[in-house]
Amino acid sequence: MERMIFPNLPVNDLAASTNFYLGLGFEKNDLFSDEQATAVVISDAIVVMLLEKSFFQSFLADGDAVHTDASSKAVINGISCASRAEVDALLAKVEPAGGAIYSPAREMMPGMYSGSCTDPDGHIWEFMWMDPASAQ
């Protein structure tokens, strides 16, 4: 399975940010875009998710803030998995490798199962499985 990466970026003005990326020649995926988020296709393996700050905040653990200093989070790096089992298997390797579980695996929304961890520097990595049928 080819892995994909989904950088999630908080934005102040979704329309302006979307227009910037489209202006660079990238494409918008309307299937995964709405008034809170725009999916910008960089390549077959990279899709940047532009998220309104309040929507971005909903993915952070209680108490964390969007952006700016070491105690806040600016990016959630998402990596696709082939199945729910692969999400669980990757999360099981986090602590032995020196990381920490950030958010245990759970159904985030219909068709999206994910869990996340932080690396030794505190960067968030999310492992996710998305049911293709739920996007229809």
MIDOSE-1310 file (N, C-alpha, C; in nm, 2 decimals, decimal comma, always signed):
residues 136
merm	+0,08/-0,12/+0,00/+0,00/+0,00/+0,00/+0,09/+0,12/+0,00; +0,06/+0,22/-0,09/+0,13/+0,35/-0,09/+0,07/+0,43/+0,02; +0,16/+0,49/+0,11/+0,11/+0,57/+0,22/+0,09/+0,71/+0,16; +0,00/+0,78/+0,23/-0,03/+0,92/+0,19/-0,01/+1,01/+0,31
ifpn	+0,01/+1,13/+0,29/+0,03/+1,23/+0,40/-0,07/+1,34/+0,39; -0,13/+1,38/+0,50/-0,24/+1,48/+0,50/-0,20/+1,59/+0,60; -0,11/+1,68/+0,57/-0,08/+1,79/+0,66/-0,21/+1,87/+0,69; -0,24/+1,89/+0,82/-0,36/+1,97/+0,85/-0,31/+2,11/+0,90
lpvn	-0,35/+2,21/+0,84/-0,30/+2,35/+0,87/-0,41/+2,44/+0,91; -0,40/+2,50/+1,03/-0,50/+2,60/+1,07/-0,49/+2,72/+0,99; -0,61/+2,78/+0,95/-0,61/+2,90/+0,87/-0,70/+3,00/+0,93; -0,67/+3,13/+0,91/-0,76/+3,24/+0,95/-0,87/+3,26/+0,86
dlaa	-0,85/+3,25/+0,73/-0,95/+3,28/+0,62/-0,94/+3,17/+0,52; -1,04/+3,07/+0,53/-1,04/+2,95/+0,45/-1,05/+2,99/+0,30; -1,13/+3,08/+0,26/-1,14/+3,12/+0,12/-1,01/+3,17/+0,06; -0,95/+3,26/+0,14/-0,82/+3,32/+0,09/-0,71/+3,21/+0,08
stnf	-0,70/+3,13/+0,18/-0,60/+3,02/+0,18/-0,63/+2,92/+0,07; -0,75/+2,89/+0,05/-0,79/+2,80/-0,06/-0,75/+2,86/-0,20; -0,78/+2,98/-0,21/-0,74/+3,05/-0,34/-0,59/+3,06/-0,36; -0,52/+3,07/-0,26/-0,37/+3,07/-0,27/-0,32/+2,94/-0,33
ylgl	-0,36/+2,82/-0,27/-0,32/+2,69/-0,32/-0,37/+2,67/-0,46; -0,49/+2,70/-0,49/-0,55/+2,69/-0,62/-0,47/+2,77/-0,72; -0,43/+2,89/-0,67/-0,35/+2,98/-0,76/-0,21/+2,92/-0,79; -0,16/+2,83/-0,71/-0,03/+2,77/-0,73/-0,05/+2,65/-0,83
gfek	-0,17/+2,62/-0,87/-0,20/+2,51/-0,96/-0,24/+2,38/-0,90; -0,26/+2,38/-0,77/-0,31/+2,26/-0,71/-0,46/+2,25/-0,72; -0,52/+2,13/-0,69/-0,66/+2,11/-0,71/-0,73/+2,09/-0,58; -0,86/+2,14/-0,58/-0,94/+2,12/-0,46/-1,02/+1,99/-0,48
ndlf	-1,02/+1,90/-0,37/-1,11/+1,78/-0,38/-1,24/+1,82/-0,31; -1,34/+1,84/-0,38/-1,47/+1,88/-0,33/-1,54/+1,77/-0,24; -1,50/+1,65/-0,26/-1,55/+1,54/-0,17/-1,52/+1,56/-0,03; -1,40/+1,61/+0,00/-1,36/+1,63/+0,14/-1,34/+1,78/+0,18
sdeq	-1,42/+1,86/+0,12/-1,42/+2,00/+0,14/-1,56/+2,05/+0,18; -1,56/+2,15/+0,27/-1,69/+2,21/+0,31/-1,66/+2,35/+0,37; -1,75/+2,40/+0,45/-1,73/+2,54/+0,50/-1,63/+2,54/+0,61; -1,58/+2,43/+0,66/-1,48/+2,43/+0,76/-1,34/+2,39/+0,71
atav	-1,34/+2,32/+0,60/-1,21/+2,26/+0,55/-1,21/+2,26/+0,40; -1,09/+2,27/+0,35/-1,06/+2,25/+0,21/-0,95/+2,15/+0,19; -0,98/+2,04/+0,11/-0,87/+1,94/+0,08/-0,80/+1,99/-0,05; -0,67/+2,01/-0,04/-0,59/+2,06/-0,15/-0,50/+1,94/-0,19
visd	-0,52/+1,89/-0,32/-0,45/+1,78/-0,37/-0,31/+1,83/-0,42; -0,21/+1,79/-0,35/-0,07/+1,82/-0,39/-0,02/+1,72/-0,49; -0,05/+1,59/-0,46/-0,01/+1,48/-0,54/-0,10/+1,36/-0,51; -0,08/+1,25/-0,57/-0,16/+1,13/-0,54/-0,14/+1,09/-0,39
aivv	-0,02/+1,13/-0,34/+0,01/+1,08/-0,20/+0,01/+1,20/-0,10; -0,02/+1,32/-0,14/-0,02/+1,43/-0,04/-0,14/+1,52/-0,07; -0,21/+1,54/+0,04/-0,33/+1,62/+0,04/-0,32/+1,71/+0,16; -0,31/+1,84/+0,14/-0,31/+1,94/+0,25/-0,45/+1,98/+0,29
mlle	-0,48/+1,96/+0,42/-0,61/+2,00/+0,47/-0,60/+2,14/+0,53; -0,67/+2,23/+0,47/-0,68/+2,37/+0,53/-0,80/+2,37/+0,62; -0,78/+2,40/+0,75/-0,89/+2,39/+0,85/-0,91/+2,52/+0,91; -1,04/+2,57/+0,92/-1,07/+2,68/+1,00/-1,02/+2,66/+1,14
ksff	-0,97/+2,76/+1,21/-0,91/+2,74/+1,34/-1,00/+2,66/+1,44; -1,13/+2,70/+1,44/-1,21/+2,63/+1,54/-1,23/+2,48/+1,50; -1,23/+2,44/+1,37/-1,23/+2,30/+1,33/-1,10/+2,24/+1,36; -0,99/+2,30/+1,34/-0,86/+2,25/+1,37/-0,85/+2,22/+1,52
qsfl	-0,91/+2,31/+1,60/-0,91/+2,30/+1,75/-0,98/+2,17/+1,79; -1,08/+2,13/+1,72/-1,16/+2,01/+1,75/-1,08/+1,88/+1,75; -0,96/+1,88/+1,68/-0,88/+1,77/+1,67/-0,77/+1,76/+1,78; -0,75/+1,87/+1,85/-0,65/+1,88/+1,95/-0,71/+1,83/+2,09
adgd	-0,62/+1,78/+2,17/-0,65/+1,73/+2,30/-0,70/+1,85/+2,39; -0,79/+1,82/+2,48/-0,84/+1,93/+2,57/-0,72/+2,00/+2,64; -0,73/+2,13/+2,63/-0,63/+2,22/+2,69/-0,52/+2,27/+2,60; -0,50/+2,20/+2,48/-0,41/+2,25/+2,38/-0,47/+2,36/+2,30
avht	-0,38/+2,45/+2,26/-0,43/+2,56/+2,18/-0,37/+2,56/+2,04; -0,44/+2,62/+1,95/-0,39/+2,63/+1,81/-0,28/+2,73/+1,80; -0,16/+2,67/+1,75/-0,05/+2,76/+1,70/+0,03/+2,83/+1,81; +0,13/+2,90/+1,77/+0,21/+3,00/+1,83/+0,33/+2,96/+1,91
dass	+0,32/+2,89/+2,02/+0,44/+2,86/+2,10/+0,45/+2,71/+2,13; +0,55/+2,67/+2,21/+0,57/+2,53/+2,23/+0,46/+2,45/+2,30; +0,37/+2,52/+2,37/+0,26/+2,45/+2,44/+0,14/+2,44/+2,34; +0,14/+2,49/+2,22/+0,03/+2,48/+2,13/+0,07/+2,39/+2,01
kavi	-0,03/+2,35/+1,93/+0,00/+2,27/+1,82/-0,04/+2,34/+1,69; +0,04/+2,33/+1,59/+0,01/+2,40/+1,46/-0,02/+2,30/+1,35; +0,03/+2,18/+1,36/+0,01/+2,08/+1,25/-0,02/+1,94/+1,31; -0,11/+1,87/+1,24/-0,13/+1,73/+1,27/-0,10/+1,66/+1,14
ngis	+0,01/+1,58/+1,14/+0,05/+1,51/+1,02/-0,02/+1,38/+1,02; -0,11/+1,36/+0,92/-0,19/+1,24/+0,90/-0,13/+1,14/+0,80; -0,12/+1,02/+0,84/-0,07/+0,91/+0,75/-0,18/+0,81/+0,73; -0,21/+0,77/+0,61/-0,32/+0,68/+0,58/-0,27/+0,53/+0,62
casr	-0,36/+0,45/+0,66/-0,34/+0,31/+0,69/-0,43/+0,23/+0,61; -0,40/+0,10/+0,59/-0,48/+0,01/+0,51/-0,60/-0,04/+0,58; -0,60/-0,03/+0,71/-0,72/-0,08/+0,79/-0,72/-0,03/+0,93; -0,82/-0,05/+1,00/-0,83/-0,02/+1,15/-0,72/-0,09/+1,22
aevd	-0,70/-0,22/+1,18/-0,60/-0,30/+1,25/-0,46/-0,24/+1,24; -0,43/-0,18/+1,12/-0,30/-0,12/+1,10/-0,28/+0,01/+1,19; -0,39/+0,09/+1,21/-0,39/+0,20/+1,30/-0,35/+0,15/+1,44; -0,42/+0,05/+1,48/-0,39/-0,01/+1,62/-0,25/-0,06/+1,63
alla	-0,20/-0,13/+1,52/-0,07/-0,18/+1,53/+0,04/-0,07/+1,53; +0,02/+0,03/+1,46/+0,12/+0,14/+1,46/+0,12/+0,21/+1,60; +0,00/+0,23/+1,65/-0,01/+0,30/+1,79/+0,06/+0,21/+1,89; +0,05/+0,08/+1,88/+0,11/-0,01/+1,97/+0,26/+0,00/+1,98
kvep	+0,32/+0,05/+1,87/+0,47/+0,07/+1,86/+0,52/+0,20/+1,91; +0,43/+0,29/+1,94/+0,46/+0,43/+1,97/+0,55/+0,44/+2,10; +0,50/+0,39/+2,21/+0,57/+0,41/+2,34/+0,70/+0,33/+2,34; +0,70/+0,21/+2,29/+0,83/+0,14/+2,29/+0,94/+0,21/+2,20
agga	+0,89/+0,29/+2,11/+0,99/+0,36/+2,02/+1,03/+0,50/+2,08; +0,97/+0,54/+2,19/+1,00/+0,66/+2,26/+0,90/+0,77/+2,24; +0,79/+0,75/+2,18/+0,68/+0,85/+2,17/+0,58/+0,83/+2,27; +0,47/+0,91/+2,26/+0,36/+0,90/+2,35/+0,23/+0,90/+2,28
iysp	+0,13/+0,83/+2,33/+0,00/+0,84/+2,27/-0,06/+0,98/+2,30; -0,11/+1,04/+2,19/-0,17/+1,17/+2,20/-0,32/+1,16/+2,21; -0,38/+1,08/+2,12/-0,52/+1,05/+2,12/-0,54/+0,90/+2,09; -0,60/+0,83/+2,18/-0,62/+0,68/+2,15/-0,71/+0,66/+2,03
arem	-0,70/+0,55/+1,96/-0,77/+0,52/+1,84/-0,92/+0,52/+1,87; -1,00/+0,59/+1,78/-1,14/+0,59/+1,80/-1,20/+0,63/+1,67; -1,33/+0,62/+1,66/-1,41/+0,66/+1,54/-1,42/+0,81/+1,56; -1,35/+0,89/+1,47/-1,35/+1,04/+1,48/-1,48/+1,09/+1,43
mpgm	-1,53/+1,04/+1,32/-1,65/+1,08/+1,25/-1,69/+0,95/+1,17; -1,81/+0,95/+1,12/-1,85/+0,83/+1,04/-1,75/+0,80/+0,93; -1,69/+0,68/+0,94/-1,60/+0,63/+0,83/-1,46/+0,67/+0,86; -1,43/+0,74/+0,97/-1,29/+0,77/+0,99/-1,25/+0,72/+1,13
ysgs	-1,15/+0,63/+1,13/-1,10/+0,57/+1,25/-0,96/+0,61/+1,26; -0,92/+0,68/+1,38/-0,79/+0,73/+1,39/-0,74/+0,73/+1,53; -0,61/+0,74/+1,55/-0,55/+0,76/+1,68/-0,42/+0,84/+1,65; -0,37/+0,91/+1,75/-0,25/+0,98/+1,72/-0,15/+0,97/+1,83
ctdp	-0,02/+1,01/+1,80/+0,09/+1,01/+1,89/+0,17/+1,13/+1,87; +0,26/+1,16/+1,97/+0,36/+1,26/+1,95/+0,50/+1,19/+1,95; +0,58/+1,25/+1,86/+0,72/+1,20/+1,86/+0,80/+1,26/+1,98; +0,92/+1,22/+1,99/+1,00/+1,28/+2,11/+1,00/+1,43/+2,11
dghi	+0,98/+1,50/+2,00/+0,98/+1,64/+2,00/+0,84/+1,71/+2,02; +0,74/+1,62/+2,03/+0,60/+1,67/+2,05/+0,52/+1,69/+1,92; +0,58/+1,66/+1,81/+0,50/+1,67/+1,68/+0,40/+1,56/+1,68; +0,28/+1,60/+1,63/+0,16/+1,51/+1,63/+0,16/+1,43/+1,50
wefm	+0,15/+1,30/+1,51/+0,13/+1,21/+1,39/+0,00/+1,14/+1,42; -0,09/+1,14/+1,32/-0,21/+1,07/+1,32/-0,21/+0,96/+1,22; -0,25/+0,84/+1,27/-0,26/+0,73/+1,19/-0,41/+0,71/+1,17; -0,46/+0,70/+1,04/-0,60/+0,70/+1,02/-0,64/+0,60/+0,91
wmdp	-0,76/+0,54/+0,93/-0,82/+0,46/+0,82/-0,95/+0,53/+0,79; -0,97/+0,55/+0,66/-1,10/+0,61/+0,62/-1,17/+0,51/+0,53; -1,30/+0,48/+0,56/-1,38/+0,39/+0,49/-1,42/+0,46/+0,36; -1,38/+0,42/+0,24/-1,41/+0,48/+0,12/-1,56/+0,50/+0,09
asaq	-1,64/+0,40/+0,15/-1,79/+0,41/+0,13/-1,85/+0,53/+0,20; -1,79/+0,58/+0,30/-1,84/+0,69/+0,38/-1,83/+0,82/+0,30; -1,74/+0,83/+0,21/-1,72/+0,95/+0,13/-1,82/+0,96/+0,02; -1,89/+0,86/-0,01/-1,99/+0,86/-0,12/-2,11/+0,94/-0,10
